[in-house]
Amino acid sequence: MELRKINTQDAYAQWEYTTALPADENGLTNPHTGVSYEEYIEKVLPTLISYEHPVDMPDWFVPETYFYLWDRDCLVGEFRIRHHLTETLKNGAGHIGYSIRKDKRGKGYGTEGLKLTLRIAKSIVPEDEIYLRVNKDNVPSQKVMLNNGAYIAGEDLDHFFLRIRK
């Protein structure tokens, strides 16, 4: 299993994955649901790649890098790392968001993908801990985070806020 940074060589598989994701699933938002391959290549892919080193973005924007989890030749998940946090993100979505293909869930991909992502995040993120958020009704994702050393740092009505020490 490996994580690959978003790239042009894997564009078709990334497009298939990205456009099949719902607009919002368990708190992971995706404004690119259903876009055509041409639009993905011309607009979406260059935009997502640019998020790692953003230029001319609003003050609130945080650099973010997209990674895809591959099991041999099959793309099974997406992991996003925000490079640092604003106050809103500290009390919200945190550093890492991810998803696993529905037909690959429950097979350990989330746990392994988050493990690989954390290795990268720990070298990028300046905060002392990696911040995560999970819906209270998303027990499988809670287990993924806990399996990777997370602890529950707080909660609100709908979410648990978890942290992983660097």
C-alpha positions as CSV (number, residue, x, y, z in Angstrom):
1,M,0.0,0.0,0.0
2,E,1.2,3.5,-0.8
3,L,0.2,7.1,-0.6
4,R,0.7,9.1,-3.8
5,K,0.5,12.9,-3.9
6,I,-2.1,14.2,-6.3
7,N,-0.6,14.2,-9.8
8,T,-1.3,14.3,-13.5
9,Q,-0.1,10.8,-14.2
10,D,-2.9,9.3,-12.1
11,A,-5.5,11.8,-13.3
12,Y,-8.0,9.4,-14.6
13,A,-8.2,7.3,-11.4
14,Q,-8.2,10.4,-9.3
15,W,-11.1,11.8,-11.4
16,E,-13.1,8.6,-11.1
17,Y,-12.6,8.6,-7.3
18,T,-13.3,12.4,-6.8
19,T,-16.3,12.6,-9.0
20,A,-17.9,9.6,-7.4
21,L,-17.7,11.0,-3.9
22,P,-20.9,12.6,-2.6
23,A,-20.9,16.4,-2.1
24,D,-20.8,15.7,1.7
25,E,-20.2,12.4,3.3
26,N,-19.5,12.1,7.0
27,G,-18.3,15.7,7.0
28,L,-15.9,15.4,4.1
29,T,-17.0,17.9,1.5
30,N,-16.5,17.5,-2.2
31,P,-17.6,20.3,-4.6
32,H,-16.5,18.2,-7.6
33,T,-19.1,15.5,-7.6
34,G,-20.0,14.5,-11.1
35,V,-17.7,16.9,-13.0
36,S,-16.6,15.8,-16.5
37,Y,-13.2,14.4,-17.1
38,E,-12.4,17.4,-19.3
39,E,-13.4,19.9,-16.5
40,Y,-11.4,17.8,-14.0
41,I,-8.2,18.0,-16.2
42,E,-8.6,21.6,-17.2
43,K,-9.8,23.2,-13.9
44,V,-10.2,20.9,-10.9
45,L,-6.8,19.0,-11.0
46,P,-4.7,22.1,-11.4
47,T,-6.6,23.8,-8.6
48,L,-6.3,21.0,-6.2
49,I,-2.5,20.7,-7.0
50,S,-2.1,24.4,-6.4
51,Y,-3.6,24.2,-2.9
52,E,-0.2,22.9,-1.7
53,H,1.5,26.2,-2.6
54,P,-1.4,28.7,-3.0
55,V,-1.1,32.0,-4.7
56,D,-3.6,34.9,-4.5
57,M,-5.9,33.1,-2.1
58,P,-8.1,34.7,0.6
59,D,-6.5,35.3,4.0
60,W,-8.5,32.5,5.6
61,F,-7.2,29.9,3.1
62,V,-4.8,27.2,4.5
63,P,-2.4,25.3,2.3
64,E,-3.6,21.7,1.8
65,T,-2.1,18.7,0.1
66,Y,-4.1,15.9,-1.4
67,F,-2.9,12.3,-1.3
68,Y,-4.5,9.1,-2.7
69,L,-4.1,5.7,-1.1
70,W,-3.3,2.9,-3.6
71,D,-3.4,-0.9,-3.1
72,R,-1.3,-2.0,-6.0
73,D,-3.2,-0.6,-9.1
74,C,-6.4,0.3,-7.2
75,L,-7.1,3.7,-5.8
76,V,-8.9,3.1,-2.5
77,G,-9.0,6.4,-0.6
78,E,-8.2,10.1,-0.4
79,F,-6.4,11.9,2.4
80,R,-6.1,15.6,2.7
81,I,-3.6,17.4,5.0
82,R,-4.0,21.0,6.0
83,H,-0.6,22.4,6.6
84,H,-1.6,24.5,9.7
85,L,-4.7,25.6,11.4
86,T,-6.8,28.7,11.9
87,E,-8.8,29.1,15.0
88,T,-11.9,28.0,13.0
89,L,-10.1,24.8,11.9
90,K,-8.8,24.1,15.4
91,N,-12.4,24.1,16.6
92,G,-13.6,22.4,13.4
93,A,-12.3,20.1,10.7
94,G,-8.7,19.9,11.9
95,H,-5.6,18.9,9.9
96,I,-6.7,15.7,8.1
97,G,-9.8,14.7,6.2
98,Y,-10.2,11.4,4.4
99,S,-12.5,9.0,2.7
100,I,-12.3,5.3,1.6
101,R,-14.2,3.8,-1.3
102,K,-17.4,2.3,-0.1
103,D,-16.6,-1.2,-1.4
104,K,-13.2,-1.1,0.4
105,R,-14.4,0.0,3.8
106,G,-14.0,-2.3,6.8
107,K,-10.8,-3.9,5.3
108,G,-8.2,-1.8,7.2
109,Y,-7.6,0.8,4.5
110,G,-8.6,3.7,6.6
111,T,-6.3,2.7,9.5
112,E,-3.3,2.1,7.2
113,G,-4.0,5.2,5.1
114,L,-4.2,7.4,8.2
115,K,-1.0,5.8,9.5
116,L,0.8,6.7,6.3
117,T,-0.8,10.2,6.2
118,L,0.3,10.9,9.8
119,R,3.9,10.2,8.9
120,I,3.8,13.0,6.3
121,A,1.6,15.3,8.4
122,K,4.0,15.2,11.4
123,S,6.7,16.7,9.2
124,I,4.5,19.4,7.8
125,V,2.2,20.5,10.7
126,P,3.7,23.1,13.1
127,E,1.2,22.4,15.9
128,D,2.2,20.0,18.7
129,E,-0.7,17.7,17.9
130,I,-2.6,16.6,14.8
131,Y,-6.2,17.7,15.1
132,L,-9.1,15.5,13.8
133,R,-12.8,15.7,13.9
134,V,-15.3,12.8,13.4
135,N,-19.1,12.6,13.4
136,K,-20.4,10.9,16.5
137,D,-22.3,8.4,14.4
138,N,-19.3,7.5,12.3
139,V,-18.0,4.7,14.6
140,P,-15.7,3.1,12.0
141,S,-13.8,6.3,11.5
142,Q,-13.5,6.8,15.2
143,K,-11.9,3.4,15.4
144,V,-9.5,4.3,12.6
145,M,-8.4,7.4,14.5
146,L,-8.1,5.6,17.9
147,N,-6.1,2.8,16.2
148,N,-3.6,5.5,15.2
149,G,-3.1,6.8,18.7
150,A,-5.8,9.5,18.9
151,Y,-7.5,10.5,22.1
152,I,-10.8,12.4,22.4
153,A,-10.0,16.0,23.4
154,G,-13.6,17.3,23.3
155,E,-17.0,17.1,21.7
156,D,-20.0,19.1,20.6
157,L,-23.5,17.9,19.8
158,D,-22.5,16.1,16.6
159,H,-18.7,15.6,16.7
160,F,-15.8,14.2,18.6
161,F,-12.6,16.3,18.4
162,L,-9.6,14.0,18.5
163,R,-5.8,14.7,18.8
164,I,-2.7,12.7,18.0
165,R,0.5,13.7,19.6
166,K,3.4,14.3,17.2
